Structures are given as structure tokens and as C-alpha cells.
Amino acid sequence: MASQLSYWVLNVVDLEKAAAFYGDVFDWTFSEPGSAGGYHVLGSDPMGGIGPRGESGARSPNLLAFQPDDVDAAIERIRALGGTADEPGGDASAHGRWIECTDDQGTPFALYKPAV
């Protein structure tokens, strides 16, 4: 049986800074803090959120991929906000475009656009 992502959490060092970064890059809005101190991303599908990693890095971040409407615009925005993004390799892969990134705190994530 195939599985699909049903919930995701990015564990970050600074929740407020992460909410500002991802909110600006992806136009996300967030819930009030939950019992564990994290935020749900409102309207996300699949459902997900950001949670506290702690300065000791006790929880490791998960590498998750996001599919923005415009990958190139997202790359520019990530870099403008202090994150990093690999140079896009174009649409050469049979599977699509995969760009590894970090946010402005060094949390890894990726951008993915499936091949058409």
C-alpha cells in the first residue's frame, strides 16, 4: 500500500523567526501556539506546522519538499530573506526539479516541481 505525507513538522530553533520566514516565502498563516509550543500552518494540505527544536538541537529537522507555484521566484525570495538555495538544475530530470535549500536559521528543506 502506498503512503502519502499526512502531516509534517519543521523543527526550528526560533519559532517566531521561522514563522516570519516561511510566512513570507509561502504566504503561510499560523494558528495560536499549541500545547507543545508550535504552530499549525492554517489551510495546509497535507496539514503541518513548525515546532521548537531547541537550541541544543535535541530534535532534528526533517527534510521536507514544498511545491511553490513559481520555483524560480521562491528561490529568489529564499535568498533575499537570508536562506540558501542550490542553483536550479532546470527540468532535465525525468522526475522534475529538486532544489535543496535552508532557511535563515540553517534548517534544511527543498523545493520540488514534478516533471509534467
PyMOL commands that place a pseudoatom at each C-alpha (Angstrom):
pseudoatom trace, name=CA, resn=MET, resi=1, chain=A, elem=C, hetatm=0, pos=[0.000, 0.000, 0.000]
pseudoatom trace, name=CA, resn=ALA, resi=2, chain=A, elem=C, hetatm=0, pos=[1.367, 3.397, -0.981]
pseudoatom trace, name=CA, resn=SER, resi=3, chain=A, elem=C, hetatm=0, pos=[1.685, 6.114, 1.652]
pseudoatom trace, name=CA, resn=GLN, resi=4, chain=A, elem=C, hetatm=0, pos=[1.322, 9.853, 1.294]
pseudoatom trace, name=CA, resn=LEU, resi=5, chain=A, elem=C, hetatm=0, pos=[2.519, 12.589, 3.589]
pseudoatom trace, name=CA, resn=SER, resi=6, chain=A, elem=C, hetatm=0, pos=[-0.317, 13.235, 6.020]
pseudoatom trace, name=CA, resn=TYR, resi=7, chain=A, elem=C, hetatm=0, pos=[1.328, 15.640, 8.485]
pseudoatom trace, name=CA, resn=TRP, resi=8, chain=A, elem=C, hetatm=0, pos=[4.655, 17.353, 8.693]
pseudoatom trace, name=CA, resn=VAL, resi=9, chain=A, elem=C, hetatm=0, pos=[6.577, 19.424, 11.208]
pseudoatom trace, name=CA, resn=LEU, resi=10, chain=A, elem=C, hetatm=0, pos=[9.627, 21.569, 10.684]
pseudoatom trace, name=CA, resn=ASN, resi=11, chain=A, elem=C, hetatm=0, pos=[11.516, 21.694, 13.993]
pseudoatom trace, name=CA, resn=VAL, resi=12, chain=A, elem=C, hetatm=0, pos=[13.229, 25.081, 14.154]
pseudoatom trace, name=CA, resn=VAL, resi=13, chain=A, elem=C, hetatm=0, pos=[15.396, 26.947, 16.660]
pseudoatom trace, name=CA, resn=ASP, resi=14, chain=A, elem=C, hetatm=0, pos=[13.384, 30.206, 16.736]
pseudoatom trace, name=CA, resn=LEU, resi=15, chain=A, elem=C, hetatm=0, pos=[9.643, 29.793, 16.142]
pseudoatom trace, name=CA, resn=GLU, resi=16, chain=A, elem=C, hetatm=0, pos=[8.888, 33.486, 15.623]
pseudoatom trace, name=CA, resn=LYS, resi=17, chain=A, elem=C, hetatm=0, pos=[11.740, 33.925, 13.162]
pseudoatom trace, name=CA, resn=ALA, resi=18, chain=A, elem=C, hetatm=0, pos=[10.691, 30.771, 11.294]
pseudoatom trace, name=CA, resn=ALA, resi=19, chain=A, elem=C, hetatm=0, pos=[7.051, 31.906, 11.163]
pseudoatom trace, name=CA, resn=ALA, resi=20, chain=A, elem=C, hetatm=0, pos=[8.177, 35.208, 9.643]
pseudoatom trace, name=CA, resn=PHE, resi=21, chain=A, elem=C, hetatm=0, pos=[10.480, 33.484, 7.118]
pseudoatom trace, name=CA, resn=TYR, resi=22, chain=A, elem=C, hetatm=0, pos=[8.077, 30.789, 5.906]
pseudoatom trace, name=CA, resn=GLY, resi=23, chain=A, elem=C, hetatm=0, pos=[5.084, 33.103, 6.125]
pseudoatom trace, name=CA, resn=ASP, resi=24, chain=A, elem=C, hetatm=0, pos=[6.842, 35.495, 3.770]
pseudoatom trace, name=CA, resn=VAL, resi=25, chain=A, elem=C, hetatm=0, pos=[8.198, 32.854, 1.369]
pseudoatom trace, name=CA, resn=PHE, resi=26, chain=A, elem=C, hetatm=0, pos=[4.993, 30.785, 1.073]
pseudoatom trace, name=CA, resn=ASP, resi=27, chain=A, elem=C, hetatm=0, pos=[2.282, 33.221, 2.320]
pseudoatom trace, name=CA, resn=TRP, resi=28, chain=A, elem=C, hetatm=0, pos=[1.583, 30.904, 5.273]
pseudoatom trace, name=CA, resn=THR, resi=29, chain=A, elem=C, hetatm=0, pos=[-0.558, 31.973, 8.216]
pseudoatom trace, name=CA, resn=PHE, resi=30, chain=A, elem=C, hetatm=0, pos=[-0.322, 30.266, 11.575]
pseudoatom trace, name=CA, resn=SER, resi=31, chain=A, elem=C, hetatm=0, pos=[-2.528, 29.142, 14.458]
pseudoatom trace, name=CA, resn=GLU, resi=32, chain=A, elem=C, hetatm=0, pos=[-2.059, 30.214, 18.035]
pseudoatom trace, name=CA, resn=PRO, resi=33, chain=A, elem=C, hetatm=0, pos=[0.718, 28.217, 19.748]
pseudoatom trace, name=CA, resn=GLY, resi=34, chain=A, elem=C, hetatm=0, pos=[-0.276, 24.650, 20.636]
pseudoatom trace, name=CA, resn=SER, resi=35, chain=A, elem=C, hetatm=0, pos=[0.458, 22.738, 23.822]
pseudoatom trace, name=CA, resn=ALA, resi=36, chain=A, elem=C, hetatm=0, pos=[3.937, 21.781, 22.572]
pseudoatom trace, name=CA, resn=GLY, resi=37, chain=A, elem=C, hetatm=0, pos=[4.681, 25.406, 21.711]
pseudoatom trace, name=CA, resn=GLY, resi=38, chain=A, elem=C, hetatm=0, pos=[4.480, 25.022, 17.933]
pseudoatom trace, name=CA, resn=TYR, resi=39, chain=A, elem=C, hetatm=0, pos=[2.167, 26.447, 15.293]
pseudoatom trace, name=CA, resn=HIS, resi=40, chain=A, elem=C, hetatm=0, pos=[-0.087, 24.785, 12.753]
pseudoatom trace, name=CA, resn=VAL, resi=41, chain=A, elem=C, hetatm=0, pos=[0.076, 26.164, 9.229]
pseudoatom trace, name=CA, resn=LEU, resi=42, chain=A, elem=C, hetatm=0, pos=[-3.520, 27.160, 8.575]
pseudoatom trace, name=CA, resn=GLY, resi=43, chain=A, elem=C, hetatm=0, pos=[-5.051, 25.654, 5.443]
pseudoatom trace, name=CA, resn=SER, resi=44, chain=A, elem=C, hetatm=0, pos=[-2.070, 23.455, 4.610]
pseudoatom trace, name=CA, resn=ASP, resi=45, chain=A, elem=C, hetatm=0, pos=[-2.726, 20.252, 2.712]
pseudoatom trace, name=CA, resn=PRO, resi=46, chain=A, elem=C, hetatm=0, pos=[-1.443, 17.956, 3.998]
pseudoatom trace, name=CA, resn=MET, resi=47, chain=A, elem=C, hetatm=0, pos=[-1.698, 19.500, 7.453]
pseudoatom trace, name=CA, resn=GLY, resi=48, chain=A, elem=C, hetatm=0, pos=[1.562, 20.593, 9.004]
pseudoatom trace, name=CA, resn=GLY, resi=49, chain=A, elem=C, hetatm=0, pos=[3.334, 23.053, 11.221]
pseudoatom trace, name=CA, resn=ILE, resi=50, chain=A, elem=C, hetatm=0, pos=[6.508, 24.334, 12.825]
pseudoatom trace, name=CA, resn=GLY, resi=51, chain=A, elem=C, hetatm=0, pos=[7.740, 23.236, 16.240]
pseudoatom trace, name=CA, resn=PRO, resi=52, chain=A, elem=C, hetatm=0, pos=[10.539, 24.010, 18.673]
pseudoatom trace, name=CA, resn=ARG, resi=53, chain=A, elem=C, hetatm=0, pos=[13.821, 22.218, 18.058]
pseudoatom trace, name=CA, resn=GLY, resi=54, chain=A, elem=C, hetatm=0, pos=[15.605, 23.843, 20.989]
pseudoatom trace, name=CA, resn=GLU, resi=55, chain=A, elem=C, hetatm=0, pos=[18.993, 25.470, 20.889]
pseudoatom trace, name=CA, resn=SER, resi=56, chain=A, elem=C, hetatm=0, pos=[20.714, 22.191, 21.707]
pseudoatom trace, name=CA, resn=GLY, resi=57, chain=A, elem=C, hetatm=0, pos=[19.290, 20.709, 18.511]
pseudoatom trace, name=CA, resn=ALA, resi=58, chain=A, elem=C, hetatm=0, pos=[17.664, 17.909, 20.551]
pseudoatom trace, name=CA, resn=ARG, resi=59, chain=A, elem=C, hetatm=0, pos=[15.144, 17.373, 17.784]
pseudoatom trace, name=CA, resn=SER, resi=60, chain=A, elem=C, hetatm=0, pos=[16.479, 17.160, 14.273]
pseudoatom trace, name=CA, resn=PRO, resi=61, chain=A, elem=C, hetatm=0, pos=[14.704, 18.904, 11.425]
pseudoatom trace, name=CA, resn=ASN, resi=62, chain=A, elem=C, hetatm=0, pos=[13.121, 16.799, 8.728]
pseudoatom trace, name=CA, resn=LEU, resi=63, chain=A, elem=C, hetatm=0, pos=[13.935, 17.471, 5.122]
pseudoatom trace, name=CA, resn=LEU, resi=64, chain=A, elem=C, hetatm=0, pos=[10.609, 18.188, 3.505]
pseudoatom trace, name=CA, resn=ALA, resi=65, chain=A, elem=C, hetatm=0, pos=[9.849, 19.334, -0.012]
pseudoatom trace, name=CA, resn=PHE, resi=66, chain=A, elem=C, hetatm=0, pos=[7.450, 22.123, -0.918]
pseudoatom trace, name=CA, resn=GLN, resi=67, chain=A, elem=C, hetatm=0, pos=[5.972, 22.811, -4.342]
pseudoatom trace, name=CA, resn=PRO, resi=68, chain=A, elem=C, hetatm=0, pos=[5.519, 26.560, -4.878]
pseudoatom trace, name=CA, resn=ASP, resi=69, chain=A, elem=C, hetatm=0, pos=[3.653, 27.881, -7.911]
pseudoatom trace, name=CA, resn=ASP, resi=70, chain=A, elem=C, hetatm=0, pos=[6.854, 29.516, -9.184]
pseudoatom trace, name=CA, resn=VAL, resi=71, chain=A, elem=C, hetatm=0, pos=[10.064, 27.711, -8.162]
pseudoatom trace, name=CA, resn=ASP, resi=72, chain=A, elem=C, hetatm=0, pos=[12.375, 30.409, -9.503]
pseudoatom trace, name=CA, resn=ALA, resi=73, chain=A, elem=C, hetatm=0, pos=[10.518, 33.167, -7.634]
pseudoatom trace, name=CA, resn=ALA, resi=74, chain=A, elem=C, hetatm=0, pos=[10.678, 31.088, -4.435]
pseudoatom trace, name=CA, resn=ILE, resi=75, chain=A, elem=C, hetatm=0, pos=[14.449, 30.649, -4.865]
pseudoatom trace, name=CA, resn=GLU, resi=76, chain=A, elem=C, hetatm=0, pos=[14.877, 34.412, -5.201]
pseudoatom trace, name=CA, resn=ARG, resi=77, chain=A, elem=C, hetatm=0, pos=[12.680, 35.060, -2.153]
pseudoatom trace, name=CA, resn=ILE, resi=78, chain=A, elem=C, hetatm=0, pos=[14.521, 32.467, -0.027]
pseudoatom trace, name=CA, resn=ARG, resi=79, chain=A, elem=C, hetatm=0, pos=[17.864, 34.074, -0.828]
pseudoatom trace, name=CA, resn=ALA, resi=80, chain=A, elem=C, hetatm=0, pos=[16.534, 37.593, -0.263]
pseudoatom trace, name=CA, resn=LEU, resi=81, chain=A, elem=C, hetatm=0, pos=[15.325, 36.561, 3.212]
pseudoatom trace, name=CA, resn=GLY, resi=82, chain=A, elem=C, hetatm=0, pos=[18.709, 35.126, 4.239]
pseudoatom trace, name=CA, resn=GLY, resi=83, chain=A, elem=C, hetatm=0, pos=[18.189, 31.484, 3.300]
pseudoatom trace, name=CA, resn=THR, resi=84, chain=A, elem=C, hetatm=0, pos=[20.157, 29.437, 0.798]
pseudoatom trace, name=CA, resn=ALA, resi=85, chain=A, elem=C, hetatm=0, pos=[19.052, 27.617, -2.337]
pseudoatom trace, name=CA, resn=ASP, resi=86, chain=A, elem=C, hetatm=0, pos=[21.134, 25.473, -4.669]
pseudoatom trace, name=CA, resn=GLU, resi=87, chain=A, elem=C, hetatm=0, pos=[21.314, 26.578, -8.261]
pseudoatom trace, name=CA, resn=PRO, resi=88, chain=A, elem=C, hetatm=0, pos=[18.329, 25.094, -10.080]
pseudoatom trace, name=CA, resn=GLY, resi=89, chain=A, elem=C, hetatm=0, pos=[19.286, 22.349, -12.486]
pseudoatom trace, name=CA, resn=GLY, resi=90, chain=A, elem=C, hetatm=0, pos=[16.430, 23.026, -14.881]
pseudoatom trace, name=CA, resn=ASP, resi=91, chain=A, elem=C, hetatm=0, pos=[13.839, 20.444, -15.860]
pseudoatom trace, name=CA, resn=ALA, resi=92, chain=A, elem=C, hetatm=0, pos=[16.372, 17.870, -17.056]
pseudoatom trace, name=CA, resn=SER, resi=93, chain=A, elem=C, hetatm=0, pos=[15.412, 15.131, -14.588]
pseudoatom trace, name=CA, resn=ALA, resi=94, chain=A, elem=C, hetatm=0, pos=[12.672, 12.720, -15.578]
pseudoatom trace, name=CA, resn=HIS, resi=95, chain=A, elem=C, hetatm=0, pos=[11.343, 13.224, -12.061]
pseudoatom trace, name=CA, resn=GLY, resi=96, chain=A, elem=C, hetatm=0, pos=[11.312, 17.039, -12.115]
pseudoatom trace, name=CA, resn=ARG, resi=97, chain=A, elem=C, hetatm=0, pos=[13.215, 19.817, -10.374]
pseudoatom trace, name=CA, resn=TRP, resi=98, chain=A, elem=C, hetatm=0, pos=[14.614, 19.396, -6.869]
pseudoatom trace, name=CA, resn=ILE, resi=99, chain=A, elem=C, hetatm=0, pos=[16.358, 22.337, -5.209]
pseudoatom trace, name=CA, resn=GLU, resi=100, chain=A, elem=C, hetatm=0, pos=[17.875, 21.859, -1.759]
pseudoatom trace, name=CA, resn=CYS, resi=101, chain=A, elem=C, hetatm=0, pos=[17.524, 24.889, 0.498]
pseudoatom trace, name=CA, resn=THR, resi=102, chain=A, elem=C, hetatm=0, pos=[17.976, 26.133, 4.042]
pseudoatom trace, name=CA, resn=ASP, resi=103, chain=A, elem=C, hetatm=0, pos=[16.025, 28.811, 5.850]
pseudoatom trace, name=CA, resn=ASP, resi=104, chain=A, elem=C, hetatm=0, pos=[17.689, 31.781, 7.533]
pseudoatom trace, name=CA, resn=GLN, resi=105, chain=A, elem=C, hetatm=0, pos=[18.453, 29.580, 10.587]
pseudoatom trace, name=CA, resn=GLY, resi=106, chain=A, elem=C, hetatm=0, pos=[20.054, 26.718, 8.620]
pseudoatom trace, name=CA, resn=THR, resi=107, chain=A, elem=C, hetatm=0, pos=[17.012, 24.404, 8.712]
pseudoatom trace, name=CA, resn=PRO, resi=108, chain=A, elem=C, hetatm=0, pos=[17.077, 22.240, 5.565]
pseudoatom trace, name=CA, resn=PHE, resi=109, chain=A, elem=C, hetatm=0, pos=[14.121, 21.924, 3.203]
pseudoatom trace, name=CA, resn=ALA, resi=110, chain=A, elem=C, hetatm=0, pos=[13.663, 21.520, -0.548]
pseudoatom trace, name=CA, resn=LEU, resi=111, chain=A, elem=C, hetatm=0, pos=[11.632, 22.864, -3.417]
pseudoatom trace, name=CA, resn=TYR, resi=112, chain=A, elem=C, hetatm=0, pos=[10.194, 20.278, -5.791]
pseudoatom trace, name=CA, resn=LYS, resi=113, chain=A, elem=C, hetatm=0, pos=[8.364, 20.626, -9.075]
pseudoatom trace, name=CA, resn=PRO, resi=114, chain=A, elem=C, hetatm=0, pos=[7.342, 17.273, -10.577]
pseudoatom trace, name=CA, resn=ALA, resi=115, chain=A, elem=C, hetatm=0, pos=[8.015, 16.616, -14.244]
pseudoatom trace, name=CA, resn=VAL, resi=116, chain=A, elem=C, hetatm=0, pos=[4.941, 17.145, -16.383]
for i in range(1, 116): cmd.bond("trace and resi %d" % i, "trace and resi %d" % (i + 1))
show_as sticks, trace
zoom trace
